[in-house]
């Protein structure tokens, strides 16, 4: 499907409102004229060939609002649009404005609202309309959409913060496990030389035999040096 030439120009002039108004009209010239006066009013606008084209090319985060002519809404386009609107995330409520056919009676208007009212934020614009009316309606829609994006960003920020807190908690738990393992290893390394020194000291107290006393002194000397090396390692010396 050929991309309408106005799309790139509209997307490039998104201005302060960010995401564009997506326009679908039965005649390409009507859609271009509508996009032109919205762009001239400082609003971003993008022409789509039909509703299928709109749903295919514009994810909700890149869609500021939707402006449809009633004439483009048949059973298939209604199904596509309602399905697409129903796939929005919880923060999203894309504004949809439908320009009613000239001379519409109240009944068809109610039918339009029944079709799309449960799927999104729907506004009906009556023909004939003034350009200023459409511009004002689209300004309100884009401001509403901008606030939705702010909510999305806040939710994303909170989600990132929760993930970061969980990562920090996981790091603290791992650090705690490493500390426990180190203390267990240290206790084992200290227990052996201390036990040997205790045995040697007890022998010194109980014997006057020169050979036994020499053995005990040697044990105390060797195990004492072993403890000194452990302390040096702990202190990084």
C-alpha positions as CSV (number, residue, x, y, z in Angstrom):
1,X,0.0,0.0,0.0
2,X,1.4,3.4,-1.0
3,X,2.0,5.8,1.9
4,X,0.2,9.1,1.5
5,X,2.8,11.9,1.0
6,X,1.4,14.0,3.8
7,X,2.4,11.5,6.5
8,X,6.0,12.4,6.6
9,X,5.4,16.1,6.6
10,X,2.8,15.7,9.4
11,X,5.1,13.5,11.5
12,X,7.9,16.0,11.1
13,X,5.8,18.8,12.5
14,X,4.5,17.2,15.6
15,X,5.4,20.4,17.6
16,X,4.6,20.7,21.3
17,X,1.8,18.1,21.1
18,X,4.1,15.1,20.3
19,X,2.1,12.3,18.7
20,X,0.0,13.1,15.6
21,X,-3.7,13.0,14.8
22,X,-4.4,10.1,12.5
23,X,-6.9,11.0,9.8
24,X,-9.1,8.7,7.7
25,X,-11.5,10.2,5.2
26,X,-13.4,8.7,2.2
27,X,-11.6,11.0,-0.2
28,X,-7.9,11.6,-0.2
29,X,-8.3,15.3,-0.9
30,X,-10.6,15.7,2.2
31,X,-8.0,14.0,4.3
32,X,-5.2,16.1,2.9
33,X,-7.1,19.3,3.4
34,X,-7.9,18.4,7.0
35,X,-4.3,17.5,7.7
36,X,-3.2,20.8,6.2
37,X,-5.4,23.0,8.4
38,X,-4.4,21.1,11.5
39,X,-0.7,21.4,10.7
40,X,-1.2,25.1,9.9
41,X,-2.8,25.4,13.4
42,X,0.4,23.9,14.9
43,X,-1.0,20.4,15.4
44,X,0.7,17.2,14.2
45,X,-1.3,15.3,11.6
46,X,-0.9,12.1,9.6
47,X,-3.1,10.8,6.8
48,X,-3.9,7.1,6.7
49,X,-5.3,5.4,3.6
50,X,-8.1,3.6,5.5
51,X,-8.8,2.1,8.9
52,X,-6.8,-1.0,8.3
53,X,-3.8,1.2,7.3
54,X,-4.3,3.2,10.5
55,X,-4.4,0.1,12.7
56,X,-1.4,-1.4,11.0
57,X,0.9,1.6,11.0
58,X,0.2,3.4,14.2
59,X,0.9,1.7,17.6
60,X,-1.0,3.4,20.5
61,X,2.2,5.1,21.9
62,X,2.6,6.9,18.5
63,X,-1.0,7.9,18.1
64,X,-2.2,11.2,19.6
65,X,-5.8,11.0,18.5
66,X,-7.9,9.6,15.7
67,X,-10.1,11.6,13.4
68,X,-12.5,9.6,11.2
69,X,-15.2,10.4,8.7
70,X,-18.4,8.4,9.3
71,X,-18.4,7.3,5.7
72,X,-15.2,5.2,6.2
73,X,-16.8,3.1,9.0
74,X,-18.2,-0.2,7.6
75,X,-18.5,-3.5,9.5
76,X,-14.9,-4.5,8.7
77,X,-13.3,-1.2,9.7
78,X,-15.5,-1.1,12.9
79,X,-14.2,-4.5,13.8
80,X,-10.6,-3.6,13.1
81,X,-10.8,-0.4,15.1
82,X,-12.6,-1.8,18.1
83,X,-10.1,-4.7,18.3
84,X,-7.2,-2.3,18.1
85,X,-8.6,0.0,20.7
86,X,-9.3,-3.0,22.9
87,X,-5.6,-3.9,22.8
88,X,-4.5,-0.7,24.5
89,X,-2.6,-0.9,27.8
90,X,-4.4,0.1,31.0
91,X,-3.0,3.7,30.9
92,X,-4.1,4.4,27.4
93,X,-7.5,5.8,26.3
94,X,-6.9,7.1,22.7
95,X,-9.3,10.0,21.8
96,X,-11.4,9.2,18.8
97,X,-13.4,11.9,16.9
98,X,-15.9,10.9,14.3
99,X,-17.2,13.5,11.8
100,X,-20.8,12.5,11.2
101,X,-22.4,12.5,7.8
102,X,-24.3,15.6,6.8
103,X,-27.9,15.6,7.9
104,X,-27.6,12.7,10.3
105,X,-30.6,12.0,12.5
106,X,-30.2,11.3,16.3
107,X,-30.6,7.5,15.8
108,X,-27.4,7.0,13.7
109,X,-25.5,9.2,16.1
110,X,-26.5,6.9,19.0
111,X,-25.5,3.9,16.9
112,X,-22.1,5.4,16.4
113,X,-21.6,5.9,20.1
114,X,-22.9,2.4,20.8
115,X,-20.4,1.0,18.4
116,X,-17.3,2.8,19.8
117,X,-18.3,4.2,23.1
118,X,-17.2,1.1,25.0
119,X,-13.9,0.9,23.2
120,X,-12.5,4.4,23.7
121,X,-12.9,8.1,24.3
122,X,-15.3,9.0,21.5
123,X,-16.5,12.4,20.4
124,X,-18.9,13.2,17.5
125,X,-18.4,16.3,15.3
126,X,-21.4,17.3,13.3
127,X,-21.2,18.5,9.7
128,X,-21.1,21.1,8.5
129,X,-18.3,22.2,10.9
130,X,-15.9,25.1,11.1
131,X,-12.2,24.4,11.0
132,X,-11.8,26.1,14.3
133,X,-14.1,23.5,15.9
134,X,-12.1,20.6,14.7
135,X,-8.8,22.3,15.7
136,X,-10.2,23.0,19.2
137,X,-11.4,19.4,19.5
138,X,-8.1,18.0,18.4
139,X,-6.1,20.3,20.8
140,X,-8.2,19.0,23.7
141,X,-7.7,15.4,22.5
142,X,-3.9,15.8,22.2
143,X,-3.6,17.4,25.6
144,X,-5.5,14.5,27.1
145,X,-3.2,12.0,25.2
146,X,-0.1,13.9,26.5
147,X,-1.4,13.4,30.1
148,X,-1.8,9.7,29.4
149,X,1.8,9.5,28.2
150,X,2.8,11.2,31.5
151,X,1.0,8.5,33.4
152,X,2.7,5.8,31.2
153,X,6.1,7.3,31.9
154,X,5.3,7.5,35.7
155,X,4.3,3.8,35.7
156,X,7.4,2.9,33.8
157,X,9.5,4.9,36.3
158,X,7.8,3.2,39.2
159,X,8.4,-0.2,37.6
160,X,12.0,0.5,37.0
161,X,12.4,1.7,40.6
162,X,10.8,-1.6,41.8
163,X,13.2,-3.6,39.7
164,X,16.1,-1.6,41.0
165,X,15.0,-2.1,44.6
166,X,14.6,-5.8,44.0
167,X,18.1,-5.9,42.5
168,X,19.6,-4.1,45.5
169,X,17.8,-6.4,47.9
170,X,19.1,-9.4,45.9
171,X,22.7,-8.0,46.1
172,X,22.3,-7.5,49.9
173,X,21.1,-11.1,50.3
174,X,24.1,-12.3,48.2
175,X,26.4,-10.2,50.3
176,X,24.9,-11.6,53.5
177,X,25.4,-15.2,52.2
178,X,29.0,-14.4,51.3
179,X,29.6,-12.9,54.7
180,X,28.2,-16.0,56.4
181,X,30.3,-18.3,54.3
182,X,33.4,-16.2,55.1
183,X,32.8,-16.3,58.8
184,X,32.2,-20.0,58.7
185,X,35.5,-20.5,56.8
186,X,37.3,-18.1,59.2
187,X,36.0,-19.9,62.3
188,X,37.3,-23.2,60.8
189,X,40.7,-21.8,60.1
190,X,41.0,-20.2,63.6
191,X,39.7,-23.2,65.4
192,X,42.4,-25.6,64.4
193,X,45.5,-23.6,65.5
194,X,43.7,-22.5,68.7
195,X,42.9,-26.1,69.6
196,X,46.5,-27.1,69.0
197,X,47.8,-24.1,71.1
198,X,45.3,-25.1,73.9
199,X,46.6,-28.7,73.9
200,X,50.2,-27.5,74.0
201,X,49.6,-25.1,76.9
202,X,47.9,-27.9,78.9
203,X,50.8,-30.1,78.3
204,X,53.2,-27.4,79.5
205,X,51.3,-27.1,82.7
206,X,51.2,-30.8,83.4
207,X,54.7,-32.1,82.4
208,X,58.2,-31.4,83.4
209,X,59.6,-33.6,80.7
210,X,62.0,-31.6,78.6
211,X,61.1,-33.3,75.4
212,X,57.4,-32.8,75.9
213,X,57.9,-29.2,76.9
214,X,60.0,-28.6,73.7
215,X,57.3,-30.2,71.6
216,X,54.6,-28.0,73.2
217,X,56.7,-24.8,72.7
218,X,57.2,-25.7,69.1
219,X,53.5,-26.2,68.5
220,X,52.7,-22.9,70.2
221,X,55.3,-21.2,68.1
222,X,54.1,-22.7,64.8
223,X,50.4,-22.2,65.4
224,X,51.0,-18.7,66.7
225,X,52.7,-17.8,63.4
226,X,49.7,-19.4,61.6
227,X,47.3,-17.2,63.5
228,X,49.5,-14.2,62.7
229,X,49.3,-14.9,59.0
230,X,45.5,-15.3,59.2
231,X,45.3,-11.9,60.9
232,X,47.6,-10.3,58.3
233,X,45.5,-11.7,55.5
234,X,42.3,-10.3,57.1
235,X,43.8,-6.9,57.5
236,X,45.3,-7.0,54.0
237,X,48.9,-6.6,55.2
